[in-house]
Amino acid sequence: LIIPHSFPSIDKRDSKDIISLIDESYVGNKSNLNEILIKKINQFVNSDKTYITQSGSQSILIALKNFGIKEGDKVALCSINCPSVINVLRFLNLVPVFYDVRNTCDFRPSQENIEIVLNEHKPKVVIITHCFGVLVEKNIFHFISNNYRCKIIEDYSTSFPSSYSDNSKVGEYSDGVIGSFGSTKPITGGIGGFLSLRKSRFKSSYDCLHREQDIISLNTNISSINQCLILNQFDKIDEIATIKKKIIKFYCKYTSIWKHDCSLFRAITFRSSELVEKTIESYGYKLDTRECLHPYISCTYMSNASRFNKYKSLPLNIKMYNFLNHNNLL
Ligand SMILES: Cc1ncc(COP(=O)(O)O)c(C=O)c1O
């Protein structure tokens, strides 16, 4: 019996709602659900215009096109990253330049590390990643937007819906915020993403041809099944966060967990996880832990990222919670 690494918080209400959608014989995109979803996202994101998209990668692609990025342009990004982000840049024939993480136990970039890359490479765009539930400080965005001409995209994918301690929104000083509702994310509908843009030359309508040269257009619609799953998750945000915090508290009894007080996404340990794995095994279950070594091997400016050992990511989901609860381990 295996406790999976990632598992969505889907319950009876989700099944019921999805069956009634299927009974309606229409599973296409519903504009009223999109509007509700956008309102929910905008509670966390400072936005002039938010779009629901099919993935975080699609959101990055549209943001880059929206900024008029051309083949060969440089884009700065974090050395610890999701391969999909790098793939979008390769897809558009852009040149990735990497800034380093803060240190081996804090995967966010420092202002200094971003500046090194901005000064040397003068990229057209910098993608700044809020990493695993821990947000990059607002003053860094403020500083970069005041002192550099490059566009700033905030990648909120692994951290949505974490918020700043003063409850201010993400995206105050950037040109766009992107997020993902992909299957391993804190809030998931299986697939999905969002894109919030300050100045938009983009239309997500699928049924007309935009002839104006400066308007880009792409069908980014997701099905009502995904819309429904994502919307229901918004109603469960507090519940999901509480569950994750309880699991992390359990792990902390057996191993040291990185940034445990605010992690909504991954339970990461740089220490041995043998003790916790053995404890779970004594109940006849196995933990699906994932070994990660994130740094993108060929990049420059990653002395911190490349110094770190492999880390382990432990299950942080409803299946794990149910197991712990059932065995009075919480
Ligand atoms: C930091 C980050 N950005 C972007 C993405 C891409 O999102 P998607 O998988 O929805 O394309 C991911 C996905 O894992 C991610 O971790």
The ligand as an SDF file (V2000), in Angstrom:
LIG
                    3D

 16 16  0  0  0  0  0  0  0  0999 V2000
    7.3620   27.2340  -10.8240 C   0  0  0  0  0  0  0  0  0  0  0  0
    6.5170   26.6940  -11.9390 C   0  0  0  0  0  0  0  0  0  0  0  0
    6.1890   27.5020  -12.9740 N   0  0  0  0  0  0  0  0  0  0  0  0
    5.4160   27.0540  -13.9820 C   0  0  0  0  0  0  0  0  0  0  0  0
    4.9630   25.7560  -14.0320 C   0  0  0  0  0  0  0  0  0  0  0  0
    4.1830   25.2790  -15.2180 C   0  0  0  0  0  0  0  0  0  0  0  0
    2.8680   25.0000  -14.9230 O   0  0  0  0  0  0  0  0  0  0  0  0
    2.0290   23.9650  -15.8200 P   0  0  0  0  0  0  0  0  0  0  0  0
    2.4680   22.6010  -15.4380 O   0  0  0  0  0  0  0  0  0  0  0  0
    0.6000   24.2480  -15.4600 O   0  0  0  0  0  0  0  0  0  0  0  0
    2.3510   24.2950  -17.2350 O   0  0  0  0  0  0  0  0  0  0  0  0
    5.2740   24.8820  -12.9980 C   0  0  0  0  0  0  0  0  0  0  0  0
    4.7770   23.4890  -13.0360 C   0  0  0  0  0  0  0  0  0  0  0  0
    5.0780   22.6060  -12.3470 O   0  0  0  0  0  0  0  0  0  0  0  0
    6.0790   25.3540  -11.9130 C   0  0  0  0  0  0  0  0  0  0  0  0
    6.4210   24.5440  -10.9040 O   0  0  0  0  0  0  0  0  0  0  0  0
  1  2  1  0
  2  3  1  0
  2 15  2  0
  3  4  2  0
  4  5  1  0
  5  6  1  0
  5 12  2  0
  6  7  1  0
  7  8  1  0
  8  9  2  0
  8 10  1  0
  8 11  1  0
 12 13  1  0
 12 15  1  0
 13 14  2  0
 15 16  1  0
M  END
$$$$
